Amino acid sequence: MKLIQLSLALWLLVHRGAARVVPGDGTSDGERYKSKGEEAKLLNRKHSARSTDELSQLTVGQGYNTFLGKGRKHDAVKLRGSKTQRDLPEALTNDTMAHLMFNFTEPTANLTGLNLTEYFVPVDPDSAIDRALAKLDEAEEDDEAGQQVTARIKRDSGSTCLVETKLNTIETNDFNSYLRAMGIDASTAVSGYGQEASVSGSYLDKAEMTRNTLTYLTIVSIDQQVQLPGDYVFNLENYNNETFAPSHGNRWIRGFSEGGKMIIRLSFTSTSSITKNELNASVKTALTYLGVSGSLSASVKNSIDEVQKNSNMEVSVFYQGAVGNAMNGGSGDKIEGTSAESALREVKSKVDAFLAMACEHKYKYKPLLDRYEHLADFPLEQNVISYHQAESIAQIVLEELIRCSEMRTALKRMKYIDSNTKQAIDFDYVDVTHHAREWTKSIARDPTDAKQKARQLLAVLNEKFVNKYLHLFEPKDYISGITVKYGRDRTDVNVHEVNGRGDDLNKDFGGDYSYFVATTTRDPERACTHFSFTKATYNLNDEYPDTWSTDISKGDGRKWFRHLTCYRLQGYDKITKVALLRSENGYEDYIGKYENGFLNGGGTTNINEDRGSSADALYLIWAY
């Protein structure tokens, strides 16, 4: 992972009151959000008070499961001399945090430029898990590095607050490094998949990492200095060695980080013959603009122009913590439809405004965790679960779950897929996400079998979803109707007798040469679900031109007009091929044989009814 370290020294001076104006807006972000100071405090209290179950309110001394990202037993740890949470000093008694999660947002499935049948090819469970485990011992590449400044920032009232501010701009080379830079735990994301998320917006866009796209993350975090007491002891009165893992988790909550995090994803897709390395060089220089004050330098301006000329730029903004709700209602912002320079100016304006409010960011946005083994009185014989290997395996599970989501979204966009199939896709998607969430619960209880259970889960995702629907990316031609062609010219004739016994519908009966011509569509709403044969004493085609064929028996000298009717019924299978069958024994035996290619299909009644003998019987048959 490559890191651009940006200078904040001048920035913190600027942020003592100044704010940059967004182009085209007369109000600065700083002014806009400054008025929200009191609202922010109320918002934080509201989130702290919200409780949907006994574990939704995180408290100091509570057990915590890092694999699920959820609190466990309260009072797992206590301050020396206290008995319960109620005995803690008032400052700690009130130090609680709601289990704050954002509404889950599905990946956008921006699959432009991808070969979908290749992108969605089923993963091999064994090789995927082996790849994940091979990365297990690789050194982290400065995920938490960056320009870090601890400074006293002056409030308007004259008092100061001590905050730690980080700003990193990181190039992410794959989805794994992207999630790591975002600070996303794969297992936590899987455990809440489809229901809740720890970061706002559609941050799980895996396809972005697959396209020939450069992706950078600018991560701005503000942490208020938190004073934590150090004399905690393990609460033996709340302990049972047989239920320790499910009741206590693998960590305990020492306190809470106050502040917030803003994450800006910048994606650059080349639109010219420029190489990826050349584009990357321009992007790196252009992004240094985010870390300076004042006007653009000539070199940076030139790089921004090169980025504008040679790429499409997409910008998304995400938040972690309750601060996201105050800043923009808790969902990700998109900056689009603007030039690269304007987009970067707006990004810088958002970052400036975020930092300018450093003293106001008192939202609790993540628990500060500690190990049980560090505590006095913790039983030496008690084993604490390690999720080290399981977390790496969860990365693969998350990636495959995201691909299922992207596949579902892509298929539902396809107009040629009928509504019933789309509904089945939805049901199966709900089913596989449920399987994945249940996997995290199982591994949280016992991670020793994570590899085998992940292998089984990936096989389920393949069987119940990926393999089941992959073929739908190849558009299917449906039969939309049948017309009758007259004369000796057979150029367009495409409905043939299966045994080569003649395609002429008036064979042996005189009249005009007549043949069936099938029309096709890729719109399932226009597809035929079955045909019926009708004979009448007048030409029904004059009244039903869309669904009735023209007269099959034209010129045979008999009183009957013969027609086919195409029915298009909702909720029924769509016909994909048709043929003629001449048989004195009906058509059922023929379509009942797999090798004939019409298994489970259908057929009309005898088209030659009331003319000729049983040996002249003729049927239209079809397959779905």
C-alpha angles and dihedrals in degrees: 000000000000120000132203110200112210127202118245100173095100092036096063089053091051092048094064089093111327124105132184119241118236110237111260094017126096093206123073121226087237092058092042095054098033090074088057094068095105091037088055092054091050090047091053092050090048092054091045091054096047114102126170096171139358093275098045091084108069115208138186110271094024122136117247136199110213094192092060096029090229139121123253132188118357118232092025085140128026139192110259109270095021126102104198141001088274091063094058120106112276092252090058095039089060092043099103135134131204116236087256115198132162125232109274114255119200118232109269091233095220095182098164111151095011126122097234098201088054097041093051097043107139114265120238103239096212097048092043093053092044090054090052093050092046088063093048097096097036113122117253111249106227095296090161097034124109142101106321125185129181108199143158108244118200119235122216089252091059098254121115136226127207113229137166113222127193129184120183129173108197133183110221117206100187141007092267094057090042093058091042091054090048089054092239120156107216094211092052090049091051094046091058098031112149092007113057142357136201092219128049124246135014096317093149096078099142094168088067088067093051100051119080089269135135111225125195130179123208106198120192118184132177121195122185114218108261123202110217126187113235105204102088125146133192112263104236091179089066095045135105115170093209094056100031098113098052095036101042106024119206101292139031132223114253094174143308136277111239118208131047147253132239118195122193118194115203117189124188121192117188116241098178142048091273113124121248090245092052091049090047092055091054092046093052092052092044092052093056084077088076091066102050136075125223129027130339118276118231094250093049091046090052092050091050089052090052091051090050092049098046107034149035111242124208123186128192127179123209134180136207120205133017089301087080091065092052094046100047113346095277101289132107119268122222122208107202144139094050140098122274091250093050091046092051091047089053091047090051090047091054092048091047091051092047092052093042088063093051093125091050095054097097094138115130103232108165138013120250105230132204136184123259089221090069092061129098113243093023107144108253092212093055113107116218115209118247118209095184096118095032092055091057090050090048087061090066092045090053093048092052092046089053090050089053089052092048090047091051092049093047093050093048089056091058110102093200092064113089124235095250092055090048090052090051089051090054093050093048091047091054088049096053093045088053090052090051094050090049088052091059091050091051094048092045088060095045121002095180092094096041094121097052094043091048089052089054092046094051089050089054092050089052096046100041098038124001100045091036095059106022092097090062091075086073103075114237124222112226128195108253099178147322128246130187120240120202129206138038096291106103098175096121098032109125105158109087137179107256095225097042093252095137137295097217107112092206094048110153092000102083121229127099124337102258131182138178119247116191120211121209139209138181091212107095090203089066095045124110117244095191142342132229131199120228133179120197140170092246136037105278090186088078089066102034106035096159102051104024125076121226118264111303094197099046113165098006091122095237127122097243127094108206122209143171121220123208114212120201107194125176115240096023129110116266123239114246102177140016136193142169123253124194108200137142089207099060125249103274097091092049097052090042092070115086094212092061091065099232100091113155089007128121146229145206128251117266109306090201094054111153094014124085127347132296088275088066095055112137128191136185108222129187145187132212 
